[in-house]
Amino acid sequence: MKKYILIGAGALVVAIVTMVVLVILNLGDLVKTAVEKFGPPITKTEVRLGAADISILSGSGTLSDFYLGNPQGFTMPSAVECGTIRVKVVTDSLTTDRIIIEEIYVDSPVISYEKRGNTDNFKTIVNNIQKTVAGEKKQEAKAGETETGAEKKIQINNFIVRNGRINLGGSLVDVFGDKGVGIALPDIHMKDIGKEKEITPAEAFAQILGEMTGDVTGTVTEVGKQLTEALGKAAKGAGKAVEGAGESVGGAIKGLFGSE
């Protein structure tokens, strides 16, 4: 009997080790599947991830070829594309109700910014996410505290964007022309997302995109002011006809952003 107990215990150990190894080997595939399964319902846009290579032992890894599509009604093919995103997860948090990500480092993303009426593609995505979050909260309220307590929350200690570039589309192309391609995005560093107040991944995503929207619009507005000044200087040297053109472009830029 003792012999069979030992054999059974040995088989259990082997099964557990095998399961752990499979999880480690397939963690990247699990992340990729999760991103592409849960991303579109949250953002109401296409979301793709080329590959994910993450070690469950160290918590460090790389996400490759991230793609966030544009909402319906916008002409540019994507909102965000990024070849490399580096992540570091606090592995001890994976078995708790709050997953802690020490750092998300987004390297050299390409941001496509497009105005449409009084809104833009980023604001539209943020609004989509907020509607999703509101729907989740209603469902939680109906389900009761016993079920909502099991939902995973997220904390991101550092969210960093470096070397980003902005391409303009839609009505902005008519105003900026070639100046609307490859605009440098200021570096972004957000800290302690979800640290003081528990938030879901969707809420964290909304915060991040909201911050990026502000930085993108601020940058584009500043470039617009510089372009207006350059046109104004050129107009003074080229006569009244060109001066009128400079004022026209300046007015168009002001109109796009509602500035005076």
Sequence and secondary structure as in RCSB ss.txt:
>XXXX:A:sequence
MKKYILIGAGALVVAIVTMVVLVILNLGDLVKTAVEKFGPPITKTEVRLGAADISILSGSGTLSDFYLGNPQGFT
MPSAVECGTIRVKVVTDSLTTDRIIIEEIYVDSPVISYEKRGNTDNFKTIVNNIQKTVAGEKKQEAKAGETETGA
EKKIQINNFIVRNGRINLGGSLVDVFGDKGVGIALPDIHMKDIGKEKEITPAEAFAQILGEMTGDVTGTVTEVGK
QLTEALGKAAKGAGKAVEGAGESVGGAIKGLFGSE
>XXXX:A:secstr
 HHHHHHHHHHHHHHHHHHHHHHHHHHHHHHHHHHHHHHHHHHSS EEEEEEEE TTT EEEEEEEEE   TT  
SS SEEEEEEEEEE GGGGGSSEEEEEEEEEES EEEEEEETTEEHHHHHHHHHHHHHHHHHHHHHHH HHHHTT
S EEEEEEEEEES EEEEEEHHHHHHGGGGSSEE   EEEEEETTSS B HHHHHHHHHHHHHHHHHHHHHHHHH
HHHHHHHHHHHHH HHHHHHHHHHHHHHHHHHT  
